[in-house]
Amino acid sequence: MTAKNKRAAKPAGKGPAVQTEPSFYREQLTAALKVHPDIIRALLEEGRLYTVSEAEEAINRYMTRKV
C-alpha cells in the first residue's frame, strides 16, 4: 500500500484511526536515499519534516523542470 494515509484497525469506542506515512528531516533523507544528496540539501528546508514521497516528488519536479 502506497497511499499517504492508511486506515488502521478501529479502536473500540473511538473514531477511525488513521496511520500516516512516517516523516523525516532533510539530513535523514539525505543519508537514507543516497540519491542526489546535493539536490536534496538544496531543495528541502532544514528543520522541516518530509515524507519519502514528498522528497521524491520535489526531486522529480526539479529533475523534469523546463530550463
C-alpha positions as CSV (number, residue, x, y, z in Angstrom):
1,M,0.0,0.0,0.0
2,T,1.5,3.3,-1.1
3,A,-1.4,5.5,0.0
4,K,-0.3,8.5,2.1
5,N,-2.9,7.7,4.7
6,K,-3.7,4.1,5.6
7,R,-6.6,3.0,7.7
8,A,-5.7,1.0,10.8
9,A,-7.9,-1.2,12.9
10,K,-10.6,0.9,14.6
11,P,-10.1,1.2,18.3
12,A,-13.1,0.4,20.5
13,G,-15.2,3.4,21.2
14,K,-13.3,5.9,19.1
15,G,-13.5,7.2,15.5
16,P,-11.5,5.7,12.7
17,A,-7.7,5.7,13.3
18,V,-5.6,7.0,10.5
19,Q,-1.9,6.0,10.2
20,T,0.2,8.5,8.4
21,E,3.4,7.9,6.4
22,P,6.5,8.5,8.6
23,S,8.3,11.8,8.2
24,F,12.0,12.5,8.2
25,Y,14.3,15.5,8.4
26,R,16.4,16.6,5.4
27,E,19.6,15.1,6.9
28,Q,17.9,11.7,7.5
29,L,16.5,11.6,3.9
30,T,20.0,12.6,2.5
31,A,21.5,9.6,4.4
32,A,18.7,7.2,3.6
33,L,18.0,7.9,0.0
34,K,21.6,8.0,-1.2
35,V,20.4,9.5,-4.5
36,H,21.1,13.1,-5.4
37,P,22.2,14.2,-1.9
38,D,23.2,17.7,-3.1
39,I,19.8,18.2,-4.7
40,I,18.1,17.1,-1.5
41,R,20.1,19.6,0.5
42,A,19.3,22.3,-1.9
43,L,15.6,21.7,-2.3
44,L,14.4,20.7,1.2
45,E,14.3,23.1,4.1
46,E,16.4,22.3,7.1
47,G,14.4,21.5,10.3
48,R,11.2,20.6,8.4
49,L,9.8,17.1,8.2
50,Y,9.1,15.4,4.9
51,T,7.7,12.1,3.9
52,V,9.7,10.0,1.4
53,S,7.0,10.6,-1.2
54,E,7.2,14.4,-0.7
55,A,11.0,14.3,-1.1
56,E,10.8,12.1,-4.2
57,E,8.2,14.4,-5.7
58,A,10.3,17.5,-5.1
59,I,13.3,15.8,-6.7
60,N,11.2,14.6,-9.7
61,R,9.8,18.2,-10.2
62,Y,13.3,19.6,-10.1
63,M,14.8,17.0,-12.5
64,T,12.0,17.3,-15.0
65,R,11.6,21.1,-14.9
66,K,11.9,23.2,-18.0
67,V,15.1,25.2,-18.2
